[in-house]
Amino acid sequence: MTPTKLNFNLTGRTAVVTGASRGIGEGIAAALLEAGADVICFQRSAPSNELWATASRSERRLDHIDVDFSDEVSIAHAILAAEQRGRVDILVNNAGTQIRHDSVNFPLDDYDRVMDINARAVFQLCTGFGKSMTERRDGKIINLGSLLSFQGGLRVPAYAASKGAVAQLTKAFANEWASLGVNVNAVAPGYIATEMNNALIADTDRNAQISARIPAGRWGEPADIAGAVVFLASAAADYVHGVTLPVDGGWLGR
């Protein structure tokens, strides 16, 4: 009988995490460091003091490359800079943006900005790092979807379109790259208690409505998402391909 694969240790692996300056991205980067990976943050600002402390405590390398996710040249330069520093084994596409308007008044410029950052940049990063991963037949890519990879939402048509695209890109890349030793999957966070959702959390009525629909009875924390990412980045998920995994406290099942 084949031994059970329960290896979540990422020692010796290097991960690129986009948008790791706060919230879910920072939680993911911290969890990868704690699991043994070295981490390169792709973002405009330097990593937080807390993340540097996690790297020091875990005795892992933490690095930072400045990148503008709306600029394909900036992304291309960041990919090259990361690969010049060594092999990239794990890519986590977390960076994203959201703009709200009534759909009848949604400016095309805002639509394009959301799609550029949330979908086009993900495509460029996947193909950019995927080339070397497929050549050496080893790599893990984890994209961040959303509940709106499955649902339509309200006043966020561009965001819904972009996160639907993330789920479809995840499946498309998995179809081509699974046989080449590269796992491409996605995680779809539910309602997570981060700075981006402060307004919702502070709205007593809306917060109560949301919480009442979550079977787990609470909003998620960045660590809830980070655990799923570490799993998908590890050898324990070697036979998982093309999945968009909801981490939502049961929201979609309600």
NUTI-725607 format. One record per residue: z, x, y of N, C-alpha, C, O, CB in turn; residue in three letters. Coordinates in steps of 0.05 Angstrom, whole numbers, padded with zeros to 5 digits, always signed. Glycine has a CB too. Layout:
BEGIN
ZXYZXYZXYZXYZXYALA...
END
This chain:
BEGIN
+00000+00017-00024+00000+00000+00000+00000+00018+00025+00014+00038+00026+00024-00019+00000MET-00016+00010+00045-00017+00025+00070+00009+00023+00085+00020+00001+00088-00040+00016+00088THR+00020+00046+00095+00046+00044+00109+00043+00027+00134+00022+00026+00147+00055+00073+00117PRO+00064+00013+00141+00065-00003+00165+00064+00014+00190+00078+00034+00192+00089-00022+00166THR+00046+00006+00209+00044+00021+00234+00063+00008+00255+00057-00013+00266+00015+00021+00245LYS+00085+00022+00260+00104+00012+00281+00110+00035+00300+00132+00038+00309+00129+00002+00268LEU+00089+00050+00307+00093+00073+00325+00087+00065+00353+00063+00062+00361+00075+00097+00316ASN+00108+00062+00370+00104+00056+00398+00108+00080+00416+00108+00078+00440+00125+00034+00406PHE+00111+00104+00403+00115+00128+00419+00089+00138+00430+00069+00141+00416+00128+00150+00400ASN+00089+00143+00457+00064+00152+00470+00065+00181+00479+00050+00189+00496+00059+00134+00495LEU+00083+00196+00467+00085+00224+00473+00059+00239+00469+00045+00235+00448+00107+00238+00456THR+00051+00255+00488+00026+00269+00487+00002+00254+00498-00020+00265+00499+00020+00276+00459GLY+00006+00230+00506-00015+00213+00517-00013+00213+00548+00008+00216+00559-00014+00184+00506ARG-00036+00210+00561-00037+00207+00590-00049+00181+00598-00070+00173+00588-00054+00231+00603THR-00036+00166+00616-00044+00140+00624-00051+00140+00654-00037+00152+00670-00023+00119+00618ALA-00073+00126+00661-00079+00119+00688-00070+00090+00693-00078+00073+00677-00109+00123+00695VAL-00054+00085+00713-00045+00058+00720-00054+00053+00749-00046+00067+00767-00014+00055+00717VAL-00070+00032+00753-00078+00025+00780-00058+00006+00793-00047-00012+00780-00106+00012+00779THR-00054+00010+00819-00036-00007+00833-00007-00006+00824+00006-00027+00819-00045-00035+00832GLY+00004+00018+00820+00031+00022+00809+00052+00025+00831+00073+00036+00825+00031+00045+00790ALA+00046+00017+00855+00065+00022+00877+00088+00003+00878+00108+00009+00890+00050+00021+00904SER+00085-00020+00865+00106-00040+00865+00102-00061+00843+00081-00061+00830+00108-00054+00893ARG+00121-00079+00840+00118-00102+00822+00110-00095+00794+00121-00077+00782+00098-00120+00834GLY+00091-00110+00783+00083-00107+00755+00072-00079+00750+00079-00067+00730+00062-00128+00748ILE+00056-00069+00768+00045-00042+00764+00065-00020+00762+00064-00002+00745+00025-00036+00786GLY+00085-00022+00780+00107-00002+00779+00123-00005+00753+00130+00015+00741+00126-00005+00803GLU+00128-00029+00744+00142-00034+00719+00127-00023+00695+00139-00011+00677+00147-00063+00715GLY+00100-00026+00695+00084-00016+00674+00085+00015+00673+00088+00027+00652+00054-00025+00677ILE+00081+00027+00697+00082+00056+00698+00109+00067+00688+00109+00087+00674+00077+00066+00727ALA+00131+00054+00696+00157+00063+00687+00160+00061+00657+00171+00079+00644+00179+00047+00701ALA+00150+00039+00646+00153+00035+00617+00136+00056+00601+00145+00065+00580+00145+00007+00609ALA+00112+00062+00611+00096+00082+00598+00109+00110+00599+00108+00125+00580+00068+00083+00611LEU+00121+00116+00622+00136+00142+00623+00159+00142+00603+00163+00162+00589+00147+00146+00652LEU+00174+00120+00602+00196+00119+00583+00187+00120+00554+00202+00128+00537+00212+00093+00588GLU+00162+00111+00549+00152+00112+00521+00140+00139+00514+00131+00144+00492+00130+00090+00517ALA+00140+00158+00534+00132+00185+00528+00106+00194+00541+00098+00217+00538+00129+00188+00500GLY+00092+00176+00555+00066+00182+00567+00069+00196+00594+00088+00191+00608+00048+00158+00569ALA+00050+00214+00601+00047+00222+00628+00031+00201+00643+00014+00188+00631+00034+00251+00630ASP+00036+00198+00669+00023+00176+00683+00010+00186+00709+00022+00201+00724+00044+00154+00690VAL-00014+00177+00714-00028+00182+00739-00031+00155+00753-00044+00137+00742-00057+00196+00734ILE-00020+00152+00777-00022+00127+00792-00046+00128+00809-00050+00147+00825+00004+00123+00809CYS-00063+00107+00807-00086+00103+00825-00078+00083+00846-00075+00059+00840-00112+00094+00809PHE-00074+00091+00871-00065+00073+00892-00066+00087+00919-00071+00112+00920-00036+00063+00886GLN-00063+00072+00940-00064+00084+00967-00038+00099+00974-00039+00120+00987-00070+00063+00988ARG-00015+00088+00966+00010+00100+00973+00021+00118+00951+00013+00115+00928+00030+00079+00981SER+00040+00135+00958+00052+00152+00937+00071+00135+00920+00080+00114+00928+00068+00175+00951ALA+00076+00144+00895+00095+00130+00878+00122+00128+00891+00130+00144+00907+00097+00144+00851PRO+00136+00106+00883+00163+00101+00894+00183+00122+00885+00179+00136+00865+00173+00073+00887SER+00205+00124+00899+00227+00143+00891+00237+00135+00864+00244+00152+00848+00249+00142+00912ASN+00238+00109+00858+00248+00099+00832+00230+00109+00810+00240+00116+00788+00250+00069+00832GLU+00204+00109+00815+00185+00117+00794+00187+00148+00789+00186+00157+00767+00156+00110+00801LEU+00190+00163+00811+00195+00192+00808+00220+00197+00792+00221+00215+00776+00196+00205+00836TRP+00241+00181+00797+00266+00185+00783+00262+00179+00753+00274+00193+00736+00288+00166+00794ALA+00247+00158+00747+00241+00152+00719+00226+00175+00705+00233+00182+00683+00224+00126+00716THR+00207+00186+00719+00191+00209+00708+00210+00233+00703+00207+00246+00682+00169+00217+00727ALA+00228+00238+00722+00246+00261+00719+00265+00256+00695+00270+00274+00679+00262+00265+00745SER+00275+00232+00694+00294+00225+00672+00280+00226+00645+00293+00234+00625+00306+00197+00676ARG+00255+00218+00644+00240+00218+00619+00227+00244+00612+00216+00248+00591+00219+00196+00620SER+00229+00263+00632+00216+00289+00629+00186+00287+00624+00175+00301+00607+00230+00305+00606GLU+00174+00269+00639+00145+00265+00638+00132+00272+00665+00146+00273+00685+00138+00236+00630ARG+00106+00277+00664+00091+00284+00688+00082+00258+00702+00071+00240+00689+00067+00302+00682ARG+00086+00256+00728+00077+00234+00744+00059+00245+00766+00066+00265+00779+00101+00218+00757LEU+00036+00233+00769+00016+00243+00788+00005+00220+00804+00010+00196+00798-00007+00258+00774ASP-00010+00226+00826-00020+00205+00844-00047+00212+00854-00051+00235+00864+00000+00200+00867HIS-00066+00194+00853-00092+00198+00865-00098+00174+00883-00096+00151+00875-00114+00200+00843ILE-00105+00181+00908-00111+00160+00928-00138+00147+00922-00158+00161+00917-00111+00173+00957ASP-00139+00121+00922-00164+00107+00916-00165+00080+00931-00145+00067+00934-00167+00103+00886VAL-00189+00073+00940-00195+00047+00952-00211+00031+00932-00234+00038+00926-00210+00050+00980ASP-00199+00010+00921-00212-00005+00899-00235-00023+00909-00248-00035+00893-00191-00022+00885PHE-00239-00024+00935-00262-00038+00945-00286-00020+00950-00307-00029+00959-00255-00053+00971SER-00283+00006+00944-00303+00026+00950-00311+00040+00924-00295+00055+00912-00293+00047+00971ASP-00336+00037+00915-00344+00048+00890-00344+00079+00890-00340+00092+00870-00372+00038+00882GLU-00350+00091+00914-00349+00120+00916-00321+00130+00912-00317+00150+00898-00361+00129+00943VAL-00302+00117+00925-00274+00125+00922-00265+00123+00893-00251+00141+00883-00256+00107+00940SER-00273+00102+00879-00266+00098+00851-00278+00120+00834-00265+00132+00817-00275+00071+00841ILE-00304+00126+00839-00317+00147+00824-00304+00174+00828-00300+00189+00808-00347+00149+00832ALA-00296+00180+00852-00282+00206+00858-00255+00207+00843-00247+00227+00833-00278+00210+00888HIS-00241+00184+00843-00215+00183+00830-00217+00187+00800-00201+00201+00788-00201+00156+00835ALA-00237+00175+00787-00242+00178+00759-00247+00208+00753-00236+00219+00734-00266+00161+00749ILE-00265+00220+00769-00271+00249+00764-00246+00266+00768-00241+00284+00752-00293+00258+00784LEU-00230+00260+00789-00206+00276+00794-00186+00274+00771-00174+00293+00764-00193+00267+00820ALA-00183+00250+00760-00165+00246+00738-00174+00261+00713-00158+00274+00700-00162+00216+00731ALA-00199+00260+00707-00209+00273+00683-00210+00303+00686-00209+00318+00666-00237+00263+00676GLU-00212+00313+00711-00210+00342+00715-00182+00353+00710-00178+00376+00705-00218+00349+00744GLN-00162+00335+00711-00134+00343+00706-00128+00342+00676-00106+00352+00668-00115+00325+00721ARG-00145+00331+00660-00141+00330+00631-00150+00304+00619-00160+00287+00633-00111+00334+00625GLY-00147+00301+00593-00156+00278+00579-00140+00253+00587-00115+00254+00588-00154+00282+00549ARG-00154+00231+00593-00141+00205+00598-00144+00188+00573-00166+00182+00564-00154+00191+00623VAL-00121+00181+00561-00120+00167+00536-00117+00137+00540-00126+00121+00523-00098+00177+00519ASP-00104+00129+00562-00097+00101+00567-00105+00094+00595-00099+00108+00614-00067+00096+00562ILE-00118+00071+00598-00125+00060+00625-00113+00033+00628-00117+00015+00611-00156+00059+00630LEU-00097+00029+00648-00085+00002+00654-00096-00007+00681-00089+00004+00702-00054+00003+00654VAL-00113-00027+00681-00125-00039+00705-00107-00061+00716-00110-00084+00708-00154-00049+00700ASN-00088-00054+00733-00069-00073+00744-00075-00081+00772-00069-00104+00780-00041-00061+00743ASN-00087-00064+00788-00091-00070+00817-00108-00095+00821-00127-00100+00806-00105-00046+00831ALA-00100-00111+00841-00114-00135+00846-00106-00147+00873-00087-00138+00885-00110-00155+00824GLY-00121-00166+00882-00115-00180+00907-00120-00210+00904-00135-00218+00886-00131-00168+00931THR-00107-00226+00921-00111-00255+00921-00113-00265+00949-00097-00257+00967-00087-00268+00906GLN-00132-00282+00954-00136-00294+00981-00138-00324+00977-00153-00334+00959-00161-00283+00995ILE-00123-00339+00993-00122-00369+00990-00137-00382+01013-00132-00376+01037-00093-00379+00989ARG-00154-00401+01006-00167-00419+01025-00174-00445+01010-00177-00444+00986-00193-00406+01038HIS-00176-00467+01024-00189-00490+01012-00217-00483+01004-00231-00469+01019-00189-00515+01032ASP-00226-00492+00981-00251-00482+00970-00275-00489+00989-00294-00473+00991-00256-00495+00943SER-00274-00512+01003-00296-00519+01021-00298-00501+01045-00319-00500+01058-00294-00548+01030VAL-00277-00486+01050-00276-00468+01074-00272-00439+01065-00263-00422+01081-00254-00476+01093ASN-00279-00432+01040-00274-00405+01030-00296-00386+01040-00319-00389+01032-00272-00405+00999PHE-00289-00367+01057-00309-00348+01068-00321-00331+01046-00307-00321+01029-00297-00331+01091PRO-00347-00327+01048-00361-00310+01028-00350-00281+01028-00349-00268+01007-00391-00310+01032LEU-00343-00272+01052-00333-00245+01054-00307-00242+01038-00302-00221+01025-00328-00237+01083ASP-00290-00262+01040-00265-00261+01025-00270-00264+00995-00257-00250+00979-00246-00284+01034ASP-00289-00280+00987-00297-00283+00959-00306-00255+00949-00298-00246+00927-00320-00304+00955TYR-00323-00242+00964-00334-00216+00955-00312-00196+00953-00312-00179+00935-00355-00206+00975ASP-00293-00196+00972-00271-00176+00971-00254-00180+00945-00247-00160+00932-00253-00179+00996ARG-00247-00205+00939-00231-00210+00915-00247-00201+00890-00236-00188+00872-00224-00240+00913VAL-00272-00208+00889-00288-00201+00865-00292-00171+00863-00291-00160+00841-00315-00215+00867MET-00296-00158+00886-00299-00128+00885-00275-00114+00874-00277-00097+00857-00305-00118+00914ASP-00251-00122+00883-00227-00109+00875-00218-00117+00847-00210-00101+00830-00204-00114+00895ILE-00220-00143+00841-00208-00154+00816-00227-00152+00792-00218-00151+00770-00200-00182+00820ASN-00253-00152+00797-00273-00152+00775-00291-00128+00776-00294-00113+00756-00289-00178+00776ALA-00304-00123+00798-00323-00100+00799-00309-00074+00795-00319-00057+00780-00338-00100+00826ARG-00286-00070+00808-00271-00045+00804-00262-00041+00775-00263-00019+00765-00247-00044+00823ALA-00254-00063+00763-00246-00062+00734-00269-00054+00717-00266-00037+00699-00235-00089+00725VAL-00293-00065+00723-00317-00057+00708-00322-00028+00711-00328-00014+00692-00341-00074+00717PHE-00321-00018+00736-00327+00010+00741-00307+00029+00728-00314+00050+00717-00328+00016+00771GLN-00281+00022+00729-00261+00038+00717-00263+00038+00686-00260+00059+00673-00233+00029+00725LEU-00268+00015+00675-00272+00014+00645-00295+00031+00636-00293+00046+00617-00275-00015+00636CYS-00318+00028+00649-00341+00043+00641-00338+00073+00648-00347+00090+00633-00367+00032+00654THR-00325+00079+00670-00321+00106+00678-00304+00122+00658-00311+00144+00650-00308+00108+00705GLY-00281+00111+00651-00264+00124+00631-00273+00118+00603-00268+00134+00585-00235+00115+00635PHE-00286+00096+00598-00296+00089+00572-00316+00108+00560-00317+00112+00536-00307+00061+00572GLY-00331+00121+00578-00352+00140+00569-00339+00163+00552-00348+00168+00530-00367+00151+00592LYS-00318+00175+00564-00306+00198+00549-00289+00188+00526-00288+00201+00505-00288+00214+00568SER-00277+00164+00528-00262+00153+00506-00279+00147+00482-00272+00154+00460-00248+00127+00515MET-00303+00135+00487-00320+00129+00464-00332+00154+00452-00337+00155+00428-00343+00110+00473THR-00337+00174+00469-00348+00200+00459-00329+00213+00440-00337+00225+00420-00355+00218+00482GLU-00303+00213+00446-00283+00226+00428-00271+00206+00408-00254+00214+00392-00261+00238+00445ARG-00280+00180+00410-00272+00159+00392-00241+00155+00391-00229+00153+00371-00281+00166+00364ARG-00231+00153+00416-00202+00148+00418-00195+00139+00447-00204+00152+00466-00186+00174+00411ASP-00181+00117+00449-00173+00108+00476-00162+00080+00475-00169+00064+00458-00196+00110+00495GLY-00146+00073+00496-00135+00046+00499-00140+00037+00527-00133+00052+00546-00105+00046+00492LYS-00152+00014+00531-00155+00002+00557-00141-00025+00557-00145-00042+00540-00186-00001+00564ILE-00124-00029+00577-00110-00054+00580-00115-00065+00608-00108-00052+00628-00079-00051+00575ILE-00128-00088+00610-00134-00100+00636-00113-00122+00641-00102-00133+00623-00163-00113+00636ASN-00108-00127+00667-00089-00148+00674-00105-00173+00682-00119-00173+00703-00071-00139+00698LEU-00102-00193+00665-00114-00219+00672-00094-00236+00687-00079-00226+00704-00123-00234+00646GLY-00093-00262+00681-00076-00280+00695-00076-00306+00680-00092-00311+00663-00085-00284+00725SER-00057-00324+00687-00059-00352+00677-00086-00364+00685-00096-00382+00672-00036-00369+00687LEU-00097-00354+00707-00123-00364+00717-00146-00351+00702-00169-00355+00709-00125-00360+00746LEU-00141-00335+00682-00162-00328+00662-00167-00352+00644-00188-00353+00631-00153-00303+00645SER-00148-00371+00644-00150-00395+00627-00151-00421+00644-00163-00440+00635-00126-00396+00608PHE-00138-00421+00667-00136-00445+00684-00152-00441+00710-00160-00419+00716-00107-00452+00689GLN-00155-00462+00725-00171-00461+00750-00155-00456+00775-00165-00444+00794-00185-00486+00753GLY-00129-00464+00775-00113-00459+00799-00121-00477+00822-00139-00494+00820-00115-00431+00807GLY-00108-00474+00845-00113-00489+00869-00116-00469+00893-00099-00452+00897-00090-00509+00875LEU-00137-00472+00908-00142-00457+00932-00146-00427+00927-00144-00411+00945-00120-00461+00951ARG-00153-00420+00902-00158-00392+00895-00183-00389+00878-00181-00376+00856-00133-00379+00881VAL-00205-00401+00886-00229-00400+00868-00239-00372+00863-00248-00366+00841-00251-00417+00880PRO-00237-00355+00883-00247-00327+00878-00229-00313+00859-00238-00298+00841-00248-00312+00905ALA-00203-00316+00861-00184-00304+00843-00188-00314+00815-00188-00298+00796-00154-00309+00852TYR-00191-00341+00812-00196-00352+00785-00222-00341+00773-00222-00334+00749-00198-00383+00787ALA-00243-00339+00789-00268-00328+00780-00265-00299+00771-00275-00290+00750-00290-00330+00801ALA-00250-00283+00787-00246-00255+00781-00230-00251+00755-00236-00233+00739-00233-00241+00804SER-00209-00267+00751-00192-00264+00728-00206-00275+00703-00200-00266+00680-00165-00277+00732LYS-00223-00295+00706-00240-00304+00684-00259-00282+00676-00264-00277+00652-00255-00329+00691GLY-00269-00268+00696-00287-00245+00690-00273-00223+00676-00284-00210+00658-00299-00234+00717ALA-00248-00218+00683-00232-00197+00669-00230-00203+00639-00233-00185+00623-00204-00194+00682VAL-00224-00228+00633-00221-00236+00605-00248-00232+00590-00248-00223+00567-00212-00265+00602ALA-00270-00239+00603-00296-00237+00590-00305-00208+00588-00316-00200+00567-00317-00253+00606GLN-00299-00192+00608-00305-00163+00606-00290-00150+00583-00300-00133+00569-00299-00149+00633LEU-00264-00158+00581-00248-00148+00559-00260-00153+00532-00261-00135+00515-00219-00160+00560THR-00270-00177+00528-00283-00183+00502-00309-00168+00499-00316-00158+00477-00288-00213+00500LYS-00325-00167+00521-00351-00153+00519-00348-00124+00512-00362-00113+00495-00366-00157+00546ALA-00330-00110+00526-00325-00082+00520-00314-00078+00492-00322-00060+00478-00306-00069+00540PHE-00296-00096+00483-00285-00093+00456-00306-00096+00435-00305-00082+00415-00263-00114+00452ALA-00325-00114+00439-00347-00117+00420-00363-00091+00416-00371-00085+00393-00366-00139+00429ASN-00367-00076+00437-00383-00052+00435-00366-00028+00427-00376-00010+00413-00396-00046+00462GLU-00341-00027+00435-00326-00002+00433-00305-00002+00410-00294+00019+00404-00312+00003+00458TRP-00300-00025+00397-00280-00025+00376-00288-00006+00353-00271+00008+00342-00277-00054+00365ALA-00314-00006+00346-00323+00011+00325-00324+00041+00333-00328+00058+00316-00351+00003+00316SER-00320+00046+00359-00319+00074+00369-00291+00083+00374-00287+00104+00388-00336+00075+00394LEU-00271+00069+00364-00244+00078+00365-00229+00072+00391-00208+00083+00397-00243+00107+00361GLY-00241+00054+00407-00229+00047+00433-00220+00018+00433-00236+00000+00427-00249+00052+00457VAL-00195+00013+00438-00184-00014+00439-00185-00024+00468-00174-00011+00486-00155-00015+00428ASN-00197-00047+00473-00197-00059+00499-00185-00087+00497-00194-00104+00482-00227-00061+00510VAL-00163-00091+00511-00148-00116+00511-00139-00122+00539-00142-00106+00557-00124-00114+00491ASN-00127-00146+00542-00116-00154+00568-00090-00168+00564-00084-00178+00543-00136-00172+00582ALA-00074-00167+00585-00049-00182+00587-00051-00202+00610-00060-00195+00632-00024-00163+00590VAL-00043-00226+00605-00044-00247+00626-00016-00255+00634-00003-00271+00620-00060-00272+00616ALA-00005-00244+00656+00022-00251+00664+00024-00280+00673+00006-00292+00685+00031-00233+00687PRO+00047-00292+00667+00053-00318+00678+00066-00315+00706+00058-00298+00721+00072-00334+00659GLY+00085-00332+00712+00099-00330+00737+00120-00308+00736+00140-00310+00721+00113-00358+00745TYR+00115-00287+00751+00132-00263+00750+00147-00260+00777+00134-00262+00798+00115-00238+00743ILE+00172-00254+00775+00189-00251+00799+00183-00224+00813+00197-00204+00808+00219-00254+00793ALA+00163-00223+00829+00156-00199+00844+00153-00207+00874+00153-00230+00881+00130-00187+00833THR+00149-00186+00890+00146-00190+00919+00123-00209+00925+00125-00225+00944+00141-00163+00932GLU+00101-00208+00910+00078-00225+00915+00085-00255+00913+00073-00271+00926+00056-00219+00895MET+00106-00261+00897+00113-00289+00894+00139-00297+00909+00151-00318+00903+00118-00295+00864ASN+00147-00281+00928+00172-00286+00943+00171-00314+00956+00191-00328+00957+00176-00265+00964ASN+00148-00321+00967+00146-00347+00981+00150-00370+00962+00164-00390+00968+00119-00350+00995ALA+00139-00368+00938+00142-00389+00918+00171-00390+00908+00182-00412+00904+00124-00384+00894LEU+00183-00367+00904+00211-00366+00895+00229-00378+00915+00249-00392+00908+00219-00337+00889ILE+00223-00373+00941+00241-00384+00962+00237-00414+00967+00254-00427+00979+00235-00369+00988ALA+00214-00425+00958+00209-00453+00961+00224-00468+00939+00215-00470+00916+00178-00459+00960ASP+00247-00480+00946+00265-00492+00926+00251-00512+00909+00254-00512+00885+00288-00504+00940THR+00236-00530+00921+00222-00552+00906+00201-00541+00887+00200-00547+00864+00210-00572+00925ASP+00184-00523+00898+00162-00512+00881+00173-00494+00859+00163-00495+00837+00142-00496+00899ARG+00193-00479+00866+00206-00462+00846+00217-00479+00823+00214-00472+00799+00229-00445+00859ASN+00229-00501+00830+00241-00519+00809+00219-00531+00792+00222-00533+00768+00258-00541+00822ALA+00196-00539+00804+00174-00550+00789+00162-00529+00770+00157-00536+00746+00152-00559+00809GLN+00159-00505+00779+00148-00484+00762+00167-00478+00739+00159-00477+00716+00143-00459+00778ILE+00193-00474+00745+00213-00467+00725+00215-00488+00704+00220-00482+00680+00240-00462+00738SER+00212-00514+00712+00215-00536+00693+00193-00536+00672+00197-00546+00650+00215-00562+00707ALA+00170-00524+00679+00148-00524+00660+00148-00499+00642+00134-00498+00622+00121-00524+00675ARG+00165-00479+00648+00165-00455+00631+00185-00459+00609+00209-00460+00614+00173-00430+00649ILE+00176-00461+00584+00195-00465+00561+00217-00445+00560+00240-00451+00551+00180-00465+00535PRO+00212-00420+00568+00233-00399+00567+00255-00404+00587+00276-00393+00586+00220-00372+00572ALA+00249-00422+00607+00270-00430+00626+00275-00410+00648+00295-00412+00663+00295-00434+00612GLY+00257-00390+00652+00261-00371+00673+00234-00359+00681+00214-00360+00665+00280-00349+00665ARG+00232-00348+00705+00209-00332+00713+00210-00305+00698+00231-00296+00690+00209-00327+00744TRP+00187-00293+00694+00186-00267+00681+00193-00245+00700+00194-00248+00724+00158-00263+00670GLY+00198-00221+00688+00204-00197+00703+00182-00177+00697+00169-00179+00676+00232-00186+00696GLU+00177-00157+00714+00157-00137+00708+00161-00124+00681+00141-00117+00668+00158-00115+00729PRO+00186-00121+00672+00191-00109+00645+00179-00125+00623+00172-00115+00602+00221-00105+00641ALA+00177-00152+00627+00165-00169+00606+00136-00162+00602+00126-00162+00579+00168-00199+00614ASP+00122-00157+00624+00094-00149+00622+00091-00121+00612+00073-00115+00596+00080-00152+00650ILE+00109-00103+00621+00107-00075+00613+00110-00072+00583+00097-00055+00571+00129-00059+00627ALA+00127-00088+00570+00130-00086+00541+00105-00092+00526+00098-00079+00507+00152-00104+00532GLY+00090-00112+00536+00065-00119+00523+00044-00097+00527+00029-00091+00509+00054-00146+00534ALA+00044-00085+00550+00025-00063+00556+00031-00039+00538+00013-00027+00527+00026-00055+00585VAL+00057-00032+00535+00064-00009+00518+00055-00015+00489+00044+00003+00476+00094-00004+00519VAL+00059-00039+00480+00050-00046+00453+00020-00042+00450+00011-00029+00431+00057-00075+00447PHE+00004-00052+00469-00025-00051+00467-00035-00022+00471-00057-00015+00462-00038-00068+00488LEU-00019-00005+00484-00026+00023+00488-00019+00040+00464-00027+00063+00463-00013+00034+00513ALA-00004+00029+00445+00007+00045+00424-00009+00042+00398-00027+00026+00396+00036+00037+00419SER-00002+00059+00378-00015+00058+00352-00009+00032+00338-00023+00024+00320-00006+00081+00335ALA+00013+00019+00345+00020-00007+00332-00002-00028+00337-00003-00048+00322+00047-00017+00343ALA-00018-00024+00358-00039-00044+00364-00067-00033+00358-00087-00043+00369-00038-00051+00394ALA-00069-00015+00339-00095-00003+00333-00115-00024+00322-00140-00019+00325-00092+00018+00312ASP-00106-00046+00311-00125-00066+00300-00127-00091+00318-00135-00112+00310-00116-00074+00272TYR-00119-00088+00344-00120-00109+00363-00143-00103+00382-00142-00083+00396-00093-00113+00378VAL-00163-00121+00383-00186-00116+00400-00195-00142+00414-00196-00163+00401-00210-00105+00383HIS-00201-00141+00440-00213-00163+00454-00194-00186+00460-00204-00208+00466-00235-00173+00438GLY-00169-00182+00459-00149-00204+00463-00140-00204+00492-00136-00184+00505-00125-00200+00444VAL-00137-00228+00503-00123-00232+00528-00096-00246+00521-00095-00270+00515-00140-00249+00549THR-00075-00230+00522-00049-00238+00512-00032-00251+00535-00025-00237+00554-00033-00214+00501LEU-00027-00277+00534-00010-00289+00554+00019-00280+00551+00030-00281+00528-00012-00320+00553PRO+00031-00271+00572+00060-00265+00572+00071-00283+00595+00074-00274+00617+00065-00234+00577VAL+00078-00307+00587+00082-00329+00607+00106-00346+00601+00109-00367+00614+00057-00346+00608ASP+00123-00338+00583+00146-00354+00577+00140-00380+00563+00157-00398+00561+00162-00359+00602GLY+00115-00383+00553+00106-00407+00540+00091-00427+00558+00085-00449+00549+00130-00421+00528GLY+00086-00419+00583+00073-00437+00602+00048-00450+00591+00044-00474+00594+00065-00422+00627TRP+00030-00435+00579+00004-00446+00570+00007-00465+00546-00010-00481+00541-00015-00424+00562LEU+00030-00463+00533+00034-00480+00510+00047-00507+00517+00049-00525+00501+00052-00467+00490GLY+00055-00510+00542+00069-00534+00551+00048-00556+00556+00056-00579+00563+00085-00529+00576ARG
END
